[in-house]
Amino acid sequence: MRRIKNRKSNNFDPFTDLLFNILLGFTFLFFITILFINPISKLGNINLKAEYIITVDWEDNLQDDVDLWVQDPNGEIVSYLKKDAGWLHLDRDDQGVINDKVIINGKEVIYPINREVVTLRGIIPGEYIINLYLYDNKSMKPVNAKIIIEKVNPSLKLVFFKDVILQQKDTELTIARFHLDSSGDFTVGTSQKETLTPYELKGY
């Protein structure tokens, strides 16, 4: 004869089951707390916030020093003299080969690329002015420079490109004047000259 199992004979302790569930809940909350203390998204602590990127490049390995000057609609000017101005930020003051040396595995290595970058991290509607200034001209020859403006959001897009020649030391050129509306849309304007540097210029 088949034996009928008596379910009531199984040992069942509700209090033990409750304790197990509480322990499981605390373990889950512990791991969630650890993730919030050290969020994966913050690895490297890199701030990628930017609306526009303005870049100037000139010949690699050249000792000449080209400076990027940018003025916003409020009259704030960013340059190597003031690396943060309003929403403008100069990411690096490239002085030719002077500050292009780094030590890697105990050896001095020269980073050959000559480049300065200004980022626009927020939108102020109005006119922006971009100038280049040839601070030093050790090569004693004209310097060819390329300037580009890229819109970052919602996707990377080239909105301006221009090749220019800086003829001699203390040359300052107005490369572009452009307008941004309240939505951040870009409109190129004229290149009417505007002095942004405080220097006595020889080659404007």
The 8 nearest C-alpha neighbors of each residue, nearest first, counted from 0:
[[1, 2, 3, 4, 5, 6, 8, 7],
 [2, 0, 3, 4, 5, 6, 8, 7],
 [1, 3, 0, 4, 5, 6, 8, 7],
 [2, 4, 1, 5, 0, 6, 8, 7],
 [5, 3, 6, 2, 8, 7, 1, 9],
 [4, 6, 7, 8, 3, 9, 2, 10],
 [7, 5, 8, 9, 4, 10, 3, 11],
 [6, 8, 5, 9, 10, 4, 11, 3],
 [7, 9, 6, 5, 10, 4, 11, 3],
 [10, 8, 7, 6, 11, 5, 4, 12],
 [9, 11, 8, 12, 7, 6, 13, 15],
 [12, 10, 9, 13, 16, 15, 7, 8],
 [11, 13, 14, 15, 16, 10, 17, 9],
 [14, 12, 16, 15, 17, 11, 18, 19],
 [13, 15, 17, 16, 12, 18, 19, 11],
 [16, 14, 18, 17, 13, 12, 19, 11],
 [15, 17, 13, 19, 14, 18, 20, 12],
 [18, 16, 14, 20, 15, 19, 13, 21],
 [19, 17, 21, 15, 20, 16, 22, 14],
 [18, 20, 16, 22, 17, 21, 23, 15],
 [21, 19, 23, 17, 22, 18, 24, 16],
 [20, 22, 24, 18, 23, 19, 17, 25],
 [23, 21, 19, 25, 24, 20, 18, 26],
 [24, 22, 20, 26, 21, 25, 19, 27],
 [23, 25, 21, 27, 22, 26, 20, 28],
 [26, 24, 28, 22, 27, 23, 29, 21],
 [27, 25, 29, 23, 24, 28, 22, 30],
 [26, 28, 24, 30, 29, 25, 23, 31],
 [29, 27, 31, 25, 26, 30, 32, 24],
 [30, 28, 26, 32, 27, 31, 25, 33],
 [29, 31, 33, 32, 27, 28, 34, 26],
 [30, 32, 28, 34, 33, 29, 27, 35],
 [33, 31, 29, 35, 30, 34, 28, 36],
 [34, 32, 30, 36, 31, 35, 37, 29],
 [35, 33, 31, 38, 37, 32, 36, 30],
 [36, 34, 32, 38, 37, 33, 31, 39],
 [35, 37, 33, 34, 38, 32, 31, 39],
 [36, 38, 34, 35, 33, 39, 41, 42],
 [39, 37, 34, 35, 40, 41, 36, 42],
 [38, 40, 41, 42, 37, 34, 35, 43],
 [39, 41, 38, 42, 44, 43, 37, 45],
 [42, 40, 44, 39, 38, 43, 45, 37],
 [43, 41, 44, 40, 39, 38, 45, 37],
 [42, 44, 45, 41, 40, 46, 39, 38],
 [45, 43, 41, 42, 46, 40, 47, 39],
 [46, 44, 43, 47, 41, 42, 48, 40],
 [45, 47, 48, 44, 49, 43, 41, 120],
 [46, 48, 45, 49, 120, 44, 50, 151],
 [49, 47, 46, 120, 50, 121, 119, 118],
 [50, 48, 120, 119, 51, 118, 47, 151],
 [49, 51, 151, 120, 119, 152, 121, 150],
 [52, 50, 150, 119, 151, 149, 49, 118],
 [51, 53, 118, 149, 148, 117, 119, 54],
 [54, 52, 148, 117, 116, 147, 118, 149],
 [55, 53, 116, 147, 146, 115, 52, 117],
 [54, 56, 146, 115, 145, 114, 116, 147],
 [57, 55, 114, 145, 144, 113, 146, 54],
 [56, 58, 144, 113, 143, 145, 59, 114],
 [57, 59, 61, 113, 60, 56, 143, 144],
 [58, 60, 112, 111, 61, 113, 57, 56],
 [61, 59, 111, 62, 96, 58, 112, 113],
 [60, 62, 59, 63, 58, 95, 96, 113],
 [61, 63, 95, 96, 137, 60, 64, 138],
 [64, 62, 136, 95, 135, 61, 137, 138],
 [63, 65, 94, 135, 95, 134, 133, 66],
 [66, 64, 133, 132, 134, 63, 131, 67],
 [67, 65, 132, 131, 133, 64, 68, 134],
 [66, 68, 131, 130, 78, 132, 69, 115],
 [67, 69, 78, 130, 77, 129, 131, 66],
 [70, 68, 129, 77, 76, 128, 130, 67],
 [69, 71, 76, 128, 75, 127, 74, 77],
 [70, 72, 127, 73, 74, 75, 126, 76],
 [73, 71, 126, 125, 74, 127, 123, 70],
 [74, 72, 71, 75, 70, 123, 85, 125],
 [73, 75, 71, 72, 70, 76, 127, 84],
 [74, 76, 71, 70, 73, 84, 85, 77],
 [77, 75, 70, 69, 84, 74, 71, 78],
 [76, 78, 84, 81, 69, 82, 68, 83],
 [79, 77, 68, 80, 81, 82, 67, 89],
 [78, 80, 81, 82, 92, 77, 89, 66],
 [81, 79, 78, 82, 77, 76, 83, 92],
 [82, 80, 78, 77, 79, 83, 84, 76],
 [81, 83, 89, 77, 78, 88, 79, 80],
 [84, 82, 88, 81, 87, 77, 85, 89],
 [85, 83, 87, 77, 75, 76, 86, 88],
 [84, 86, 87, 75, 83, 71, 88, 73],
 [85, 87, 120, 121, 119, 84, 88, 83],
 [88, 86, 119, 84, 85, 118, 83, 77],
 [87, 89, 83, 118, 117, 82, 90, 84],
 [90, 88, 117, 82, 91, 116, 78, 83],
 [89, 91, 116, 117, 88, 92, 118, 115],
 [92, 90, 89, 115, 93, 116, 117, 114],
 [91, 93, 79, 115, 94, 90, 89, 66],
 [92, 94, 95, 115, 91, 114, 113, 98],
 [95, 93, 64, 97, 98, 96, 92, 63],
 [94, 96, 62, 64, 63, 97, 93, 61],
 [95, 97, 99, 62, 98, 94, 60, 61],
 [96, 98, 95, 94, 99, 100, 62, 93],
 [99, 97, 100, 96, 94, 93, 95, 101],
 [100, 98, 96, 110, 109, 97, 101, 95],
 [101, 99, 109, 108, 98, 110, 107, 102],
 [102, 100, 108, 107, 109, 103, 99, 110],
 [101, 103, 107, 106, 105, 108, 104, 100],
 [104, 102, 106, 105, 107, 101, 108, 100],
 [105, 103, 106, 102, 107, 108, 101, 100],
 [104, 106, 103, 102, 107, 108, 101, 100],
 [107, 105, 103, 102, 104, 108, 101, 109],
 [106, 108, 102, 101, 103, 100, 109, 105],
 [107, 109, 101, 100, 102, 106, 110, 103],
 [110, 108, 100, 99, 111, 101, 107, 96],
 [109, 111, 99, 112, 100, 108, 101, 96],
 [112, 110, 60, 59, 109, 113, 99, 96],
 [113, 111, 59, 110, 114, 60, 58, 56],
 [114, 112, 59, 57, 56, 95, 93, 58],
 [115, 113, 56, 55, 93, 112, 57, 116],
 [114, 116, 55, 91, 93, 54, 92, 67],
 [115, 117, 54, 90, 53, 89, 91, 118],
 [118, 116, 89, 53, 88, 90, 52, 54],
 [117, 119, 52, 88, 87, 51, 120, 53],
 [120, 118, 87, 51, 50, 86, 49, 121],
 [121, 119, 49, 86, 50, 118, 48, 87],
 [120, 122, 86, 119, 50, 123, 49, 87],
 [121, 123, 183, 124, 181, 120, 50, 179],
 [122, 124, 125, 121, 72, 181, 179, 71],
 [125, 123, 180, 179, 181, 122, 72, 126],
 [124, 126, 72, 178, 179, 123, 180, 127],
 [127, 125, 178, 72, 177, 71, 176, 128],
 [126, 128, 71, 177, 176, 70, 72, 178],
 [129, 127, 176, 70, 69, 175, 130, 126],
 [130, 128, 69, 175, 174, 68, 173, 176],
 [131, 129, 173, 68, 174, 172, 67, 69],
 [130, 132, 67, 172, 171, 66, 68, 173],
 [131, 133, 171, 66, 170, 65, 134, 169],
 [134, 132, 65, 169, 168, 170, 135, 64],
 [133, 135, 64, 169, 132, 65, 168, 66],
 [136, 134, 64, 63, 168, 133, 137, 65],
 [135, 137, 63, 168, 138, 139, 167, 64],
 [138, 136, 139, 63, 62, 135, 140, 64],
 [137, 139, 140, 136, 63, 62, 61, 141],
 [140, 138, 137, 136, 141, 167, 168, 63],
 [139, 141, 138, 142, 167, 166, 136, 137],
 [142, 140, 166, 165, 167, 164, 143, 139],
 [141, 143, 165, 164, 144, 140, 166, 57],
 [144, 142, 164, 163, 57, 165, 141, 145],
 [145, 143, 57, 163, 56, 162, 164, 142],
 [146, 144, 162, 56, 55, 161, 163, 57],
 [145, 147, 55, 161, 54, 160, 162, 56],
 [146, 148, 160, 54, 159, 53, 149, 161],
 [149, 147, 53, 159, 52, 158, 157, 54],
 [150, 148, 157, 52, 156, 51, 158, 151],
 [149, 151, 51, 156, 155, 152, 50, 157],
 [150, 152, 155, 50, 154, 51, 149, 153],
 [153, 151, 154, 50, 150, 155, 49, 51],
 [152, 154, 151, 155, 150, 50, 156, 49],
 [155, 153, 152, 151, 156, 150, 149, 50],
 [154, 156, 151, 150, 152, 149, 157, 153],
 [155, 157, 150, 149, 158, 154, 151, 152],
 [156, 158, 149, 159, 148, 150, 155, 147],
 [157, 159, 149, 148, 156, 150, 160, 185],
 [160, 158, 148, 147, 157, 161, 149, 187],
 [161, 159, 147, 146, 148, 162, 158, 145],
 [160, 162, 146, 145, 163, 147, 159, 174],
 [163, 161, 145, 144, 146, 164, 160, 143],
 [162, 164, 144, 143, 145, 161, 165, 174],
 [165, 163, 143, 142, 166, 144, 141, 162],
 [166, 164, 142, 141, 167, 170, 143, 133],
 [165, 167, 141, 164, 142, 170, 202, 140],
 [168, 166, 170, 165, 141, 202, 169, 136],
 [167, 169, 136, 133, 170, 135, 134, 202],
 [170, 168, 133, 200, 201, 134, 202, 171],
 [169, 171, 202, 203, 133, 168, 132, 167],
 [172, 170, 132, 203, 131, 169, 133, 202],
 [173, 171, 131, 130, 174, 203, 132, 170],
 [172, 174, 130, 192, 175, 190, 129, 193],
 [173, 175, 130, 129, 172, 190, 131, 176],
 [176, 174, 190, 129, 173, 128, 177, 189],
 [175, 177, 128, 188, 127, 190, 189, 129],
 [176, 178, 187, 188, 127, 126, 186, 175],
 [177, 179, 126, 186, 125, 185, 127, 187],
 [180, 178, 185, 124, 183, 184, 125, 186],
 [179, 181, 124, 183, 182, 184, 125, 178],
 [180, 182, 124, 183, 179, 122, 123, 184],
 [183, 181, 180, 184, 179, 122, 124, 185],
 [184, 182, 179, 180, 181, 122, 185, 124],
 [185, 183, 179, 180, 182, 186, 181, 178],
 [184, 186, 179, 178, 183, 187, 177, 180],
 [187, 185, 178, 177, 188, 179, 184, 180],
 [188, 186, 177, 178, 176, 185, 189, 175],
 [187, 189, 177, 176, 186, 190, 178, 175],
 [188, 190, 191, 176, 175, 187, 177, 192],
 [191, 189, 175, 176, 173, 174, 192, 188],
 [192, 190, 189, 193, 173, 176, 175, 174],
 [193, 191, 173, 190, 194, 172, 174, 203],
 [192, 194, 173, 195, 191, 128, 130, 172],
 [195, 193, 196, 192, 171, 173, 130, 197],
 [194, 196, 193, 197, 68, 130, 76, 70],
 [195, 197, 198, 194, 68, 132, 171, 199],
 [198, 196, 195, 199, 194, 200, 80, 171],
 [197, 199, 196, 200, 169, 195, 194, 201],
 [200, 198, 201, 197, 169, 196, 202, 203],
 [199, 201, 169, 198, 202, 203, 170, 171],
 [200, 202, 169, 170, 203, 199, 168, 167],
 [201, 203, 170, 200, 169, 167, 171, 166],
 [202, 171, 170, 200, 201, 172, 169, 194]]
